């Protein structure tokens, strides 16, 4: 019997995939809007990032198997052991994030979350104030400088992420991009091992609701900005 894509292991649940592509789109929008001076849209995309990062942190405890931090985040010693381990192309790949990729996930969450938070308190002193800048006016200048400098860390992480995707695609013949679209592993069942990442319908609906509520809450923050 011939194999179909539907037979392949489900790794990434739908809320996680929506987070992934939503964050990518929001980060690109942030960069573009900052460069063209559309700070109104820049603020909105930053609020979107803030809500997405908050969702991912929560989903890391209640999401599907491969979304949970406890199932892919490893101690530094385990990461080093994984790096020293000889590569065995004949052995099935373990589904989910590798120990090294886990560090990338944590770093991206930390940097994007940090930039979103500092953006909330930043100010150019003339035309734009972040929605929470009025709460700490003495720190707004420092928050603005840190916000701008953190973009270099974000650019580095994004470049490393893209390089890793290309290495897997052309070096290891593993299409990580399609897996994050469909949720299913790109490898045949006998070439990958690990737990099924599917979630129940109730958890799916709860995850989508959580994502929506966090987005509404984040985008309501500008209402706290003083009218004057």
N, C-alpha and C positions, 0 to 999 in steps of 0.2 A: 504494500500500500504506500502510495507516495505521500510525502510529508507536506503539510500546508503550514502557513505562518500561524494559523490558529492553534497548531499543535505545540508551538514553542512556549517556553516558560514565561509566564507573566511576572515581570520584575518590578516595574514602576506603576504605582496606582495613579488614577486620573488626577486627583488633587495635587500630587507631587509634580506631575507633568505640567499642569496648568501653572503651578508656581514657577517651574523652571523657565518656561517660555515667556511667562508674564514678566519675570525679573529681567530676562534678556531684553525684551522689548522696552521695559521701563528704563533700563540703564542706557540703552541706545538713545532713547528719547531725551533723557537727562543731558547727555553729552551734546546732542544736536541743539536742544533749546538753549543751553548755556552759551554755546558758540554763536547763536544768532540773536541773543539778547531777549528771548521770549521768557522772561522770568515767571510770568503767570503760568505758563505751561511747564516750566522747569519745576516750579513748586508742586504742581499737581503730580508730575511723574515722580518727584521725590516722596510725596505722600504715599503714592502707590508702592514704591520700594519699601517704605517703612512698614506698611501693612503686610506686604508679602514676606518680609523677613520675620515679622512677628508670627505670621502663620506658620512658616517653616520651623521655627523654634518649637511651637506647640505641636505641630505635626510630627516632629522628631520624637515625640513620646507616645502619640496615639495613632499614628499613621500605619501604613502597611509594613510588612516585615522589613523590607529594604530601606524604608524611609526612617526607621527608628534609629536614633543615635547609638543605642546600646548594641545594635547589630552590625555596625560598621566602623564606629570610632574605636581606635585602638591606642594603647599606651605607647609612648615613644620607643620602648624596647621592642615591642611587637612590630612597629613600623620598620625599625632598623633590621630586624630579623627577616622581614618580608623583602626588603631591598637586597639583602645578602643572599637570599635564596636563589639558586640557579634556575633559570627559566626552562620550563619543560613544555614545549609546544605540543607534545603528544597527550598531555593531561588535560582534562576538561577544566574550563575556567570557572572560578567561583563567581556566582551571580552577585550583583550589587557593586557598591563602591569598594575599590581596593583600599588597603590601609593608607596609601599615599594620597589617593583621591579623596579620602575622608578628610585629610588635612586641608585639601583645596576647598572642600565644601565649607568647612569651618572658617577658613580664611575669607572666603567670599561673603559669607553671612556676616562676619565681623566687620569687614570693610564697608560693605554696602549699608549695613545697619548703622555703622558709625557715621558715614557720610549723610545718611538720611537724618540722623539725630542732630548733627552739627548744623545741617542746613536749616533745621527748624529754628535755631537760635542765631543764625547769621544775619548780617545786615551790611548793605553797601554804604550806609550813612546818608543816602540821598533819595533813591527811588524805591528801594526794596528792603523790606524787613521780613524775616522768617515769621511764621505764624506764632511762634513762642518767644521771639526776640525780646518782647516787652517784659517778659518774666525775669530776664537776666541781662539788662542793657549794658552793664559793665563788662560782661563777658562776650558780647556779640562780636567785637572786633577779633578777639582770639578765636572764637568759633568759626568766623569767616576764613581766617588764615588757615586754620587746621583743615577746614572743609576743602579748600582749594588744593592744599598739599596732599591730602589723602587720595586725590584722583590719580596720582602717579602709582600708588600701590594698587589701585583698582585696575589701571591699565595693564600693569605687570601681571596680575592674576588672570585677567581676561586673555592676554596673549598666551600664558602658560596653559590655560584651559583649552584654547584653540589648538595649540601645538599637540597637546595630549590626544585630542580628538583625531588629528591628522596621523599621529603615530599609530593609533589603534586602527584607523581605517586603511592606511596604506602599508604599514609595517606588520600588523597582526591580523589584518583582514577582518576586523571587527567593526561593524558600523554602529557606533554609540548614538549617533544622531537619530537614526531610524528607530532605535530602541526607545529613545526618549519621546518619540512621536507616537508610536503604537503601544508602548509599554512592554512589549515582548522582546525577549532576547533575539539578537540577530543571528545567533548560532543555532545549529541543529540541536535537538534535545540531548544527543550523546556528546556534545561538545561543551556543555555547560552544566553546572551542578549548583544546588542551593534551594532554599525554601521558595515556595510560591508567594508572590507579592500581592495577590489579589485581596480585596477587602469586601466586606458585606455591603449590601445596598444601603443599609442604615448608616454605616460608617461613611460611605461615599456621600450621602446626602448631608450628614453632619459636617463633613469636611468642607463641602461646597458652601454650606451655610456659614461656617466659621470664617471662611475666606471672604464671603460677602460682608459679614458683620464687621470684620476688621478693616475692610476697605472703606465702609461707610464711616466708621469711627475715625480713621485717619484723615479722610477728606473733610471731616467736620472740624478739624483742628483750626483752620483759618477763621472760624466763627469766634474763636477766643481772642482774635486780634482786636485791639482797641479801635473804636470808630474814628478817633482823632488822628 
